[in-house]
Amino acid sequence: MVIFKMEYNFLQNKKILITGGTGSLGCELVQEILKHDPEVLRIFDVDETEQFEFHHELKEHEDTVRFLLGDVRDRERLIHATEDIDIIFHTAALKHVMACEYNPFEAVKTNILGIQNVIDAAIVNNVEKIIFTSSDKAVNPSNTMGATKLLAERLMTAANYYKGKRKCTFSSVRFGNVMGSRGSVIPLFRQQIKSGGPVTVTDQGMTRFMMSMSQAVELVFRSAELAQGGEVFIFKMPTVNIMDLAEVLIEELAPQYGYKTEDIEIKIIGTIPGEKMYEELMTEDEATRSLEREDMFIIAPLIMDGLSKYDGSAYDATPIRSMDYVSKDVVPLTKDEIRTILKSDGLV
């Protein structure tokens, strides 16, 4: 995956709000934004314990950081939270597939009604730029979580059509599994290895798009710089075979926890309801109107009405030419390559 380091000067002296600001991605965004001298950084989250702990971590930034306790389901709270804000990074969501399957309307309330509340608050306060973090599970969704993410993307794009004369720019980013994020497979495998196994793998042939947390953060910022409104930015990322990932983690972590590699069993448990054998970054229909850069794909809005200033040439991109957006069609990383990424991100 190609990544270009940038200075992200657009963050300097800005007033920024992050929803879900104490989550895995939210925390990393906070840490990186603080390196670029924002005027104000508001951390909006429903988890008071996580806020309490994060507040102590950020003591040296207390003149810049504001912690706001609130739920994206609460429209009025969001309107107050976004007053005078320039940029919103919307990361708050229910992300666990099975939790959303068993509690589908809770997923609707957070992932769909919640994002509409963010949109409404942004329009009321004339927020300059709003970036929504989506998931590859929004592509041909086979589960509730993916379906809510897809509709959330459509709501973000549609907001550009009815914002009136306001300067708001609404765009989405869509990426795969973020290595080491809370609730992802790596912390699960780590805990299973620490307990002596077994490590539970759904299927030996399952593949996933994966990226490091630092890559996810950098590409969220890159999309914010490029966004004109209505696009979905899709990050190019490597594919990992889940069995290979499990074996590398066992090889690296078993000795740390006092076990031999051969002591840790891998147990095949089958897929859970709504889980795919492979993931897709975009549909074939989306590919017909997409552009490609070395580091990402960019899906243009399906409807251009109300986007008179949209300029496809501004992305420094070409019409899509590769097919590297279906995980089963991409050569997966080798075990050594997986090991290198895990070590570089401090995950083993």
N, C-alpha and C positions, 0 to 999 in steps of 0.2 A: 504494500500500500504506500502511495506517495503522499507525503505531507510536507507542506511548505510553512516554515516558521514565519510568523508575522508579529508585528509589534502591537497590533490592535489598539491604535491610538484613538479609535472611535469610542473607547470606553472611558477615556480620560475626562474628568470633570462632569461626568454624566450621573444622573440619578437613576439607579437601577433597582428593580424588584425581581427577586427569584421566588417563585412559588415552589413548594416542596424543597425549600432551601436547606433542610437538614438531612435530606436523603443522600444517597451515594453520589449521584451526579450533581445535585445541588451543592453539596459541600465542596466538591472539586471546583465548580464554577465560582463559588465564593472566594476560595483561596486564590484562584487565578485572577479574578477581577480586581482583588485588592492590590495586586502587583501593578495595576495600571491607573492608580490614583482616581477612583471615582469620587464624585462629591458626596454621594449618599448611596449606601447599599442596604436595601431592606430585605430581610430574610423572613419570608412568610411561610408558616408551617403549622400544622394542627397538633404536632407532637411536642408537648411542653417539656418532657424530660430531655429529648434530643436538643431542644432549644437551650435548655439550662446548661447542658454539657458543652454545647458548641459556643455558647456565650463566654464561658471561661477560657476556651481555646483562643478566642479572638479579643481578649482583654486589651491588647495593645492597639486595637483598631476601634475602640469604643467611640471615638469622635466621628467615625464614618458609618459604622454598622448599626442598624436598628433591627431588633427582633420583634416581629409582629405575630402574635398568636391568632390563628384564624383558619377557617376551612374554605376551600374554593367553592363549596356548595352554598356559601353565604354571599350573595351578590352585594349587599350593602357594605359588608366588611371589606370586600375587594375594592369597591369604589373609593372608600376612604383610604385604603392601603396604597392605591395607585395615584393618589393626588400628587401632581407635580413630577411624576415619574417620566423618564425619557425612554427607557428600554425595559421590557419585561421578558424574562426567560421563564417559560411555563413548563416546569418539570413535574409538578404534583400530579399523581395518578395512582390508581390501583393497577398494579402491574403483574400480579401473580395469576397465572392461567387458571389454576384450580379454584382459587378464591373467587375469581370472577365467574367461573362456571357455576359454583354453588350459591353465589350471591349476585345474580346478574343485574338486578336493579340497583344494587349498591354501586356496581361498576358504571351503570348509566348515570347515576347521580353525581359521581365524581368525575368520570372521564368525558361525559358529554355535557350534562348540565353545568358542570364545573367550568369547562372550557368556554361555554357560552357566557358564563358570568365574567370570566377573564376578558373576553371580547367586549362585552358591554361596558365593563369598567374602563377598558382602554379607550373606547370611543368617547365615553363621558369625559375623560380627562385628557383626550387628545394626545395619547402616548405615541411617540414617534415610531418605535419598532417593537414588534411582538414576535417572538420565536417560540414555537411549540415543539417539544421533543417527542417524536412518535416512535414507532417500532416497525420492523419488517413483518411483524404479525398482522399488520394492517393490510397486507397484500393477500388477496384471495383468502380472507379470514376463515378459519375453521373453528374458532372459539370466540367466546364472548369478549374477552379482552381485546383481541384483534379487531373485532367488529366495532367496538367503541373507539378504538384508535383511528380506524378508517373514517368514521363519521366525524370525529374530532378534526381530522385533517380537512374534510370538506367544509366544516364550519369555519375553519381558519381561512380557507381560500375565499369562501363566500363573503366573509366580513369585508373584504376589499371592495365589494360591489355596492355595499350600502353604508359605508362610512361617511358618505357625503363629502364635504369639503375638508374634512379633517385630514391631518398628515399621516395618520396611522398606516403602517405597513405590516401586514400579517403574513407570515410564512411558516412552513413546517420543515423539520429535519427528521429523517427516518433512518435509523440504523439498527444493527443487530444486537447480539448479546455483548454486554460490556464486561470484560473479564474482572472478576473480583467484586463486582457490585453486590450490594446486599440482596440476598435471596437468589443469586445466580448459582450456577452449578459448582463453581470452584469452592466457595465457602462450604457448600454441602459436602463435596468430596473430601475436603480437608477435615471436617468434623468426623466423617465416617472413618477416615484413615486413623485419626487420633484415637478413635474408640476401638481400633483393631479390625475394622471392616464388618461386614462386606461393603464394598463400594457399589452402589446401585446404578447401573446403566440401562437405559430404556431399550436400546437396540444397537447392535454392533455397527450397523450401517448408517446411523443417524449423523447428519452433518448440520453445522450451524455457522453462520457468519459471526465472527468475533473480532473485537477490537479492544485495545487497552483503554483505561479511563482517561489517560492523558490525551490519546488520540480523539476520543469522543469530545472532550472539552475543547480542544483546538479546532475541531471541525464545526462545532456549534458556533463558535465565534466567527469562523470564516463564512459560514452561511449568513450570519447576521450582517456582515459587511456587504455581501453580495445581494441580499434580498431586495427585490423590487415590489413584491407583493403577489401572493397566490401560489408561489412555487412550492414544490417539495424537493428538498435537497437530500440526496441519498449518497452516503459515504461509501466509497469503495473499501472493502475490507477483506481479509483472508477468510478462508473456510477451514474449519476444524472438524475432524472426525471425533465424536464424543468418546469413543473407545480409546483412541490415541491419547486424548487429553487425560482420561482417567489413568492410563498406564504411566504417563509422564509424572503425574502428581504422586502416584504411589511410589515410583522410583525415587523421587526427590524428597517426599515427606515421611515415608515409612521409617527411614533411619533416624530422622529427627525425633520421632515419637517412640523410639526404642524397639521398632519391629524390623524384621527382614522383609525385603520386597515380596518374597514368595509367601509371607504370612498373610498378606492382605488379599482376600478373595474379591473377584469382580462378579457380581450377580446380575444377570439380565432379567429385568422385571417387566418389560413390555411398555408400550406407549400409554400415556394417560389420556383421558378423554379430551379431544380437541387438539392434541399434539400432532404436529407434522413430522415426517421423516426428514424433510429438508425444508429450508426456508427460501423465500424469494424477496428480492429487494424492490421489484416493481413488476407490474403485469405487462403482458405483451402489448396491450392497448396503450399503456402509459409510455412504453418504449418508443412508440411511433411519434410521440411529440416531445421526446426528451433530448437533451443535449449532454455532451460528455466532456469532462476535463480529465486530467491525469489523476486527480484526487477524488472526483465525485461525478455522479450523474445529477442532472437537474431536470425535473419534470415541470414543463410549462403548464400554466393553468388551462383547463379544458375550455373555459369560457373567458374570452378576452374583454367582454363588455365592461366598461368602467375602468379598464386598465390601459388608457390611451398612452401613458408614458412608458409602457413596458417595452424594453429594448433587449431582444435576445442576443444581440452582438456584444452586450456589455459584460458578459460572463467569461469572455476569452475561452469559448467552448466550441465544439464542433457537433454536427449531428451524431447521434449515438452510433457507434461502430462495433462495440464489443458485446458479448453475450454473458458477461461475468456477473450476472445478477440472480442466478439460481444456484443454490449451494451444491446441488447434486451434479452440476455441470462444471464446477470449478475444481481444479486439482487442489486437494487439501494440503495444509502445511505438513511438513514432516515432523516427526517427534522431536528432532533436534531444533527445528524452528520454533515449535511450541515451547520447548524448554527455554530457549533464548528470550522469548517474549515474557514468559512468566518470571524469569530472573530479572529482566530489565525493569519490570514493574514491581518488583519486590513481593511477588505472590508466592514464591517458594524460597 
